[in-house]
């Protein structure tokens, strides 16, 4: 009976598929940041293509993105304070983190001055770039793509 159970466990372990290669860095925080940034980018892009100036929906969505980016920064700051360290260069990690936190604020300031559809499209670009930068932060942290 025990031998059959051991064979079943071994067979299960062999047939269990590993995680998709190249996605090991997509932890919960990164998936959250990517999801929020892509949703905000989509909402702002749709509004901008419809010719809408920055309004309550796009401004609120970008503020939500800003709060998410602050949480993302806090996650890595807490990890570093707790004794963890990135696999990649620390200066590069911090450069990306500081920039990704500044992006939504700069986009909001730009949209405040540009009260046409272009201000809304700027918010879309800001949100998309923030998502890409969050993915890169995670890659630096886990050492993905480092030569």
Backbone as a ProteinNet text record, in pm:
[ID]
protein_1_A
[PRIMARY]
XXXXXXXXXXXXXXXXXXXXXXXXXXXXXXXXXXXXXXXXXXXXXXXXXXXXXXXXXXXXXXXXXXXXXXXXXXXXXXXXXXXXXXXXXXXXXXXXXXXXXXXXXXXXXXXXXXXXXXXXXXXXXXXXXXXXXXXXXXXXXXXXXXX
[TERTIARY]
81.4	0	86.3	189.9	279.4	355.3	393	465.3	377.9	248.2	157.3	143.1	133.8	123.3	249.8	366	492.3	499.7	452.7	452.1	357.5	243.5	146.9	205.1	273.9	335.7	444.5	526.2	632.4	574.7	469.3	406.7	346.9	287.1	229.3	338	448.7	557.6	617.9	624.1	682.5	589.2	458	364.5	321.5	356.7	319.8	402.8	335.8	404.3	471.8	595	661.5	601.9	638.1	591.5	644.3	570.9	612.6	748.7	839.3	972.5	966.2	1047.7	1055.4	953.4	865.9	765	784.1	898.6	923.4	919.3	940.5	945.7	807.3	703.8	569.1	506.5	553	495.5	364.3	297.9	167.1	168.5	270.5	279.6	297.6	378.5	402.3	277.3	207.4	83	-20.4	-29.3	-121.5	-84.7	42.6	86.6	63.5	93.3	69.8	-78.7	-160.7	-305.2	-362.1	-327.7	-378.5	-329.1	-200.6	-147	-208.2	-228.5	-287.2	-435.2	-507.3	-647.6	-658.4	-571.6	-571.8	-531.7	-431.4	-388.9	-502.5	-573.9	-685.1	-796.6	-831.3	-937.8	-900.3	-776.7	-732.4	-719.4	-674.4	-662.1	-798.3	-894.6	-1029.7	-1088.1	-1072.2	-1123.6	-1052.5	-922.6	-847.8	-883.6	-903.4	-941.4	-1082.4	-1164.4	-1298.9	-1296.8	-1179.5	-1166.6	-1193.1	-1200.8	-1232	-1108.4	-1128.7	-1023.7	-1011.1	-900.6	-887.8	-1007.9	-1076.1	-1194.9	-1185.3	-1296.5	-1295.9	-1254	-1296.2	-1259.5	-1109.2	-1052.3	-910.5	-821.3	-863.4	-785	-790	-909.7	-923.2	-844.8	-850.3	-776	-626	-578.9	-435.6	-394.4	-482.2	-453.8	-446	-534.7	-527.5	-394.7	-352.1	-222	-109.7	-117.5	-16.1	-8.2	-123.9	-126.4	-70	-99.5	-45.8	106.3	157.7	302.9	370.4	304.4	358.2	362	258.1	257.8	367.3	390.5	495.8	632.8	654	778.9	792.4	684.6	688	719.2	670.2	697.8	847	912.9	1056.1	1138.6	1095.3	1165.6	1157.7	1041.3	1026	1111.4	1117.4	1199.4	1347.2	1391.7	1531	1559.2	1464	1481	1481	1412.9	1408	1529.3	1626.1	1748.5	1757.5	1653.5	1661.1	1735.7	1783.2	1849.6	1817.9	1833.5	1804.6	1922.4	1892.9	1999	2071.8	1994.8	2053.2	2110.5	2165.4	2226.2	2124.6	2161.8	2071.9	2043.6	2142.7	2121.5	2017.3	2018.4	1921.6	1781.4	1772.7	1643.9	1583.5	1663.5	1612.4	1581.4	1658.2	1629.6	1492	1463.8	1332.8	1221.9	1243.6	1139.4	1105	1205.9	1179.8	1108.7	1152.7	1090.6	946.4	920.2	783.8	688.3	738.7	653.9	628.9	726.2	711.2	622.9	617.9	546.9	400.9	318.3	178.1	161.9	244.8	235.8	270.1	373.6	411.5	302.8	246.7	137.4	15.7	-17.5	-131.5	-106.1	16.7	49.6	40.3	86.8	79.8	-66	-146.4	-287.6	-364.4	-321.5	-387	-364.9	-248.2	-216.5	-269.1	-272	-316.5	-459.8	-555	-696.1	-764	-690	-748.1	-735.5	-773.9	-763	-618.6	-523.4	-383.1	-340.8	-401.1	-373.8	-417.4	-531.1	-579.9	-488.5	-441.5	-350.6	-215	-172.9	-50.6	-68.5	-185.7	-213	-209.6	-256.3	-252	-107.6	-24.9	115.9	186.1	158.2	217.5	181.2	55.8	12.4	80.1	88.7	153.8	301.7	370	512.6	533.6	445.3	456.6	447.9	358.1	347.8	472.9	526.7	650	764.4	770.9	878	863	740.3	719.5	769.3	742.2	792.7	945.1	1005.8	1151.9	1207.2	1140	1183	1186.5	1082	1076.9	1186.9	1214.9	1323.4	1457.9	1480.1	1604.8	1610.8	1499.7	1495.4	1528.7	1470.3	1489	1603.3	1665.4	1779.6	1745.2	1627.1	1585.4	1643.5	1705.5	1756	1887.6	1952.9	2082.5	2191.4	2276.1	2380.1	2482.1
-119.1	0	126.3	125	240.2	256.2	145.1	151.2	214.1	181.2	239.8	390.3	431.3	573.4	647.3	585.3	647.8	661.9	558.7	566.4	675.5	689.9	792.8	932	951.7	1080.8	1109.7	1008.9	1027.3	1059.6	989.4	1014.6	1154.3	1198.7	1332.2	1438.4	1415.7	1513.3	1526	1415.7	1418.5	1487	1467.4	1522.2	1665.1	1717.7	1854.4	1950	2038.7	2131.6	2241.9	2275.4	2386.8	2519.1	2623.7	2758.6	2793.2	2877.1	2918.4	2985.9	2950.1	3010.5	3161.1	3233.9	3377	3459.2	3395.7	3471	3456.1	3409.4	3387.5	3517.1	3628.8	3756.7	3818.3	3757.5	3814.9	3776.2	3840	3817.3	3894.2	3881.5	3944	4095.5	4160	4305.8	4352	4277.9	4315.7	4294.5	4184.6	4158.8	4266.6	4306.4	4413.8	4544.1	4580.5	4705.1	4701.4	4588.4	4575.4	4584.8	4518.9	4520.1	4661	4730.3	4866.3	4957.6	4949.3	5040.1	5013.2	4887.4	4857.9	4895.8	4879.8	4922.9	5074.8	5145.5	5291.9	5336.9	5271.6	5306.3	5284.8	5173.5	5144.5	5248.4	5281.9	5379.4	5516.4	5557.2	5688	5687.2	5576.6	5567.5	5575.9	5503.2	5506.8	5647.5	5710.8	5847	5943.9	5928.8	6018.4	6000.9	5876.3	5852.3	5901.8	5910.9	5967.1	6119.5	6176.5	6321.8	6389.1	6311.1	6368.4	6430.9	6546.6	6610.4	6534	6553	6486.7	6519.9	6417.7	6436.1	6358.2	6349	6285	6137.9	6066.5	5924.5	5909.5	5982.4	5965	6019.9	6128	6184.1	6090	6039.6	5946.6	5818.5	5768.3	5647.1	5670	5785.6	5815	5835.3	5890.8	5901.7	5762.1	5672.4	5533.2	5470.3	5498.8	5450.2	5506.3	5633.6	5694.7	5624	5596.1	5525.8	5384.4	5319	5184.7	5189.8	5289.9	5302.7	5333.4	5411.5	5436.8	5307.6	5225.4	5095.3	5004.9	5011.6	4932.4	4973.2	5103.5	5153.7	5106.4	5114.2	5072.4	4924.1	4842.4	4698.6	4671.9	4737.4	4714.9	4780	4895.2	4959.2	4871.8	4812.2	4723.5	4598	4544.7	4426.1	4457	4572.3	4612	4638.3	4701.9	4727.7	4597.9	4496.8	4366.7	4279.5	4329.7	4255.4	4185.4	4191.5	4132.1	4227.2	4173.5	4260	4212.7	4303.4	4269	4193.6	4114.5	4044.4	4143.4	4235.1	4336.7	4452.5	4550.6	4665.8	4748.1	4784.1	4860.7	4998.7	5062.7	5196.6	5192.6	5085.6	5074.3	5049.5	4965.8	4939.9	5069.8	5148.8	5273	5376.7	5379	5472.4	5442.4	5315.6	5277.9	5307	5274.8	5295.4	5443.7	5527.9	5671.2	5725.8	5682.1	5730	5684.1	5558.3	5506.1	5573.3	5621	5694.7	5836.8	5894.7	6031.6	6039.9	5933.7	5938.2	5982.2	5917.9	5961.9	6106.9	6151	6289.8	6387.6	6357.1	6443.3	6441	6322.1	6311.3	6391.4	6388.3	6466.1	6616.5	6658.9	6801	6841.6	6756	6783.5	6789	6693.3	6688.9	6809.4	6861.3	6980.7	7101.3	7108.4	7219.2	7196.5	7072.8	7037.6	6987.3	7076.8	7043.8	6998	6928.9	6872.4	6720.5	6655.1	6509.2	6463.8	6552	6515.2	6497.7	6572.1	6552.5	6414.5	6368.7	6235.2	6128.4	6150.9	6054.6	6051.5	6164.1	6165.7	6075	6080.4	5993.2	5846.2	5815.4	5677.7	5630.2	5715.5	5679.5	5664.2	5755	5748.7	5616.6	5576.3	5452.7	5331.3	5329.1	5217.2	5209.2	5322.1	5325.1	5283.3	5324	5284.1	5132	5069.8	4923.8	4855.3	4904.3	4846.9	4863.4	4978.9	5002.8	4915.2	4886.8	4795.6	4655.4	4611.4	4481	4480.5	4589.2	4596.4	4598.6	4666.3	4666	4522.6	4446.6	4308.1	4225.1	4251.2	4179.1	4209.5	4333.9	4370.8	4302.1	4300.8	4241.8	4092.6	4022.1	3876.4	3836.6	3932.3	3901.4	3846.7	3875.5	3827.5	3918.5	3859.3	3936.4	4008.8	3973.9	4035.8	3950.4	4013.3	3942.8	3885.1
0	0	0	84.2	91.5	-39.9	-100.9	-227.4	-335.7	-336.9	-435.3	-413.2	-288.4	-257.4	-299.9	-276.7	-316.9	-468.5	-541.3	-687.1	-735.3	-669.3	-707.9	-686.3	-574.1	-545.2	-647.3	-680	-778.2	-915.1	-954.8	-1084.3	-1089.6	-979.7	-973.8	-982.9	-913.2	-914.9	-1054.3	-1127.5	-1260.1	-1359.3	-1344.7	-1442.2	-1411.1	-1294.2	-1260.3	-1345.1	-1413.6	-1503.4	-1423.5	-1458.4	-1390.1	-1434.9	-1363	-1399.4	-1538.5	-1605.8	-1739.8	-1732.6	-1823.2	-1817.4	-1844.1	-1769.7	-1791	-1715	-1636.2	-1561.8	-1411.1	-1367.8	-1225.6	-1144.8	-1208.8	-1138.4	-1118.4	-1171.9	-1160.7	-1026.7	-920.6	-788.5	-775.9	-664	-644.4	-658.9	-604.4	-613.2	-756.9	-831.4	-970.4	-1054.8	-1030.7	-1104.5	-1072.4	-946.4	-908.4	-979	-974.9	-1037.9	-1188.8	-1251.3	-1395.5	-1428.4	-1348.7	-1373.3	-1362.2	-1255.1	-1235.6	-1347.2	-1378.7	-1480.1	-1617.7	-1653	-1784.2	-1790.1	-1679.6	-1676.7	-1688.3	-1617.5	-1624.9	-1765.5	-1822.2	-1958.2	-2057.5	-2044	-2135.5	-2120.5	-1995.9	-1972.5	-2029	-2006.2	-2056.8	-2208.9	-2265.2	-2410.4	-2477.4	-2423.7	-2480.3	-2470.6	-2353.4	-2335.8	-2430.1	-2444.4	-2531.8	-2678.3	-2720.6	-2859.2	-2889.5	-2787.3	-2804.3	-2801.1	-2778.7	-2779.8	-2646.8	-2539.5	-2408	-2344.4	-2284.7	-2205.7	-2073.9	-2001.9	-1872.1	-1783.1	-1737.8	-1656.1	-1526.8	-1458.5	-1326.4	-1334.2	-1438.6	-1450.6	-1470.5	-1565.3	-1595.6	-1484.4	-1422.5	-1311	-1191.2	-1158.2	-1045.5	-1070.3	-1192.6	-1226.3	-1212.5	-1252.5	-1242.2	-1096.5	-1015.8	-871.8	-810.7	-851.6	-805.6	-847.5	-969.4	-1016.1	-929.1	-894.8	-809.2	-673.9	-615	-486.3	-498.9	-609.3	-632.6	-644.1	-713.4	-728.7	-594.8	-510.2	-375.9	-294.7	-307.3	-241.4	-294.8	-425	-487.9	-434.1	-422.6	-364.2	-219.8	-142.5	-1.7	11.2	-82.1	-79.2	-89.6	-184.2	-202.2	-91.6	-43.1	68.4	193.5	218.6	334.5	319.1	197.3	173.5	196.4	149.6	170.5	317.9	386.9	530.1	609.4	557.3	624	597.5	523.8	501.5	367	286.3	153.2	60.6	-49.5	-146.3	-286.9	-380.5	-519	-578.7	-680.7	-751.9	-842.4	-901.3	-989.5	-910.3	-980.1	-913.5	-835	-713.5	-626.8	-684.4	-745.7	-802.3	-913.5	-993.4	-1102	-1047.1	-944.3	-880.2	-827.5	-755	-698.2	-805.1	-912.4	-1021.7	-1082.3	-1104.3	-1157.8	-1057.5	-930.4	-829.2	-812.9	-806.3	-790.9	-914.5	-1031.4	-1154.8	-1166.2	-1131.5	-1145.3	-1047	-936	-841.5	-891.2	-960.3	-1010.5	-1134.7	-1214.9	-1342.7	-1331.9	-1248.4	-1243.3	-1198.2	-1104.4	-1057.1	-1169.6	-1245.9	-1357.6	-1465.2	-1490.1	-1587.3	-1545.9	-1416.9	-1367.7	-1382.7	-1352.9	-1368.8	-1516	-1604.7	-1748.2	-1794.1	-1749.7	-1789.3	-1735.8	-1621.3	-1566.7	-1658.3	-1717.4	-1807.6	-1949.4	-1992	-2127.9	-2119.9	-2133.4	-2112.8	-2241.3	-2325	-2447.1	-2440.4	-2548.6	-2550.5	-2536.3	-2572.3	-2561.2	-2416	-2326	-2183.4	-2137.3	-2188.4	-2154.3	-2214.3	-2334.7	-2397.2	-2327	-2271.6	-2190.5	-2069.6	-2006.3	-1891.5	-1931.8	-2051.2	-2100.6	-2117	-2176	-2195.1	-2060.5	-1968.7	-1834.3	-1767.2	-1774.8	-1710.8	-1774	-1905.6	-1973.2	-1936.1	-1938.7	-1904.7	-1759.1	-1669.2	-1528.9	-1515.3	-1589.8	-1585.2	-1635.5	-1745.5	-1800.5	-1700.6	-1636.7	-1540.2	-1416.1	-1375	-1261.5	-1295.5	-1416.9	-1459.9	-1457.6	-1500.3	-1500.3	-1358.6	-1265.6	-1125.6	-1073.4	-1101.5	-1055.8	-1121.7	-1248	-1315.1	-1249.7	-1214.3	-1146.5	-1009.9	-937.8	-805.3	-810.3	-905.4	-914.6	-1007.2	-1074.3	-1157.5	-1294.6	-1344.1	-1475.4	-1583	-1683.5	-1795.6	-1769	-1660.9	-1633.2	-1696.8	-1772.2	-1847.7	-1762
[MASK]
+++++++++++++++++++++++++++++++++++++++++++++++++++++++++++++++++++++++++++++++++++++++++++++++++++++++++++++++++++++++++++++++++++++++++++++++++++

